[in-house]
Amino acid sequence: MLLPADFLDQMRTLLATEFSDFINHLEKEAPVSLHLHPFKKYTPDLPATPVLWQPLTGRYLEQRSVFTLDPAFHGGAYYVQEASSMFVAAAVRQTLDLSKNLRVLDLCAAPGGKSTLIAGLLNEKSWILSNEVIQSRYQVLKENLVKWGLPNMLASNHDPEDFAPLRAFFDLVLVDAPCSGEGLFRKDAQAAGEWSKENVQLCAGRQKRILAAAVPLLKLGGVLLYATCTFNDFENGENCTWLLQNFDLEEVVLNFNADWGIVRKKHGLQFYPHKVRGEGFFIAAFRKKAGASAPEFSKRKSNGFLKMTPLGKKENEWMSGWFEVPDAFEFYRTTEGQVRALPGAILTDLLLLDGVLKRKQFGVEAGEFKGDSFIPAHELALSTIIKKDLPAIDLNKEQALVFLKKEIPQLPAGRPQGWALARYKGLNLGWLKILPNRANNYLPASWRIRMQLPK
């Protein structure tokens, strides 16, 4: 790997006698890891070992798989995530009381790995809002959240400054900041080619702007997690010092097992690829001091959602046949005709957010009414709240991949008529509409597998 000379000089200074070991590891193949969905039961087909700091759901694979050709990937059974960054879950467990009802903001969330990880830790009356400012990345984020299928995962497409009205509103704000990407050089050669001292300084300045927008959003006692996938002190330690000097924050010391290979810095923790089975990663935690000045979010008087209206009584009754616990949700129709299921336990907060954020997505899309018919949505099929005993057709791997190509797999005789879930190893993949002489595949065209299937 060809690395910039200035980067090599920087790492020699940081690592001293460990520099050669560091460089040697950059020439090795990066580990492959994923975290399993905590509520969709699935065991990877490939041999897997636990990630030390995320043993319940984090797994290393002994070899890389073509995830596009794994139906379980499309069913949201797991998220392919770099192992070092899974320490975010450990930081959340150490800094928050997860038995409480929490409001969480992942401010720079795309593509969504850390959001899905955190969401699995929250109770049903808590929620996480995953935000991404870049529109193209926001679309990827929304798709990954749909695959994960939890109803308390919200999405938004805003600049960090747009959240300013929500001051002192959040229990946790995660800033996984855009950075120079030094920790991912062996996975992304383009990032290495774009690296420069000047770009590092630009990144550090951008990170300060995001952090300055994030801190006022914290409640008193709220937690800020700051993370990057880089090594240099400008973006890591110096930004932490800047935070402590300019805001009413105190650092929270994060704990770890000594044999994990994590390095404690002056501020935060550093993951190096020659010390851990993972990539470069940095994380630090801060708590808003109890004595800090924090005027509360000024709540508007709400007469309902701006672009959604409640379903009528008859339509609400229709919904009960599609959801495992329909009484836990409030059903609304958007201006585009979508029916969305919003968790009743967090409805008040959703109304507050609705008055601040213009570009957002709440709840689970259930489908739409067309005349006297209801067309279920793909999002409902992948959700964890769908009724468990709906008609379904179990597919083997070959049949599932045909379905995911948006083609019609060979179906068993005596199959049910009407709507049926296409299912693989207990995982819902989408909808089939089965008619007397044919079947229609309702997988959204944008979700279909485009690569050639193995023969």
BELJO-V185325 format. One line per field, one symbol per residue. phi: phi as a letter, one per 20 degrees, with the letter a starting at -180 (. if undefined). A space follows every 10 residues. Layout:
phi: ???
This chain:
phi: .edgffffff ffffdlfegf fgffffeeff fdbbdeffdd fadgfegbcf fgebffcece efbfdefged gfffemfbcf cffgfffgff ffffdceffe eddccdfcef epffffffgf eeefddbcdd dbeegfffff gfffffgfme feddcbcbfg ffegfefldd ebcddefgbf mgfdgfecff fffefagffg ffffffffff ffffgfffff nfddddcbdb dfffedgfff fffffdcfcc fdfedbffef nfdeegcmcd ddfedceref bcbccccfff effbffgefe fddpffcbcf ffffffffff eddfcffecd dcdefenfec edfffdffff fffffddedb bdmdfeqbec medcdfeggf gefedfffdf gbcedeffff ffgfemddff dffmffenfb eecclndfdq dddedgdacd eefggfeffd ffffe
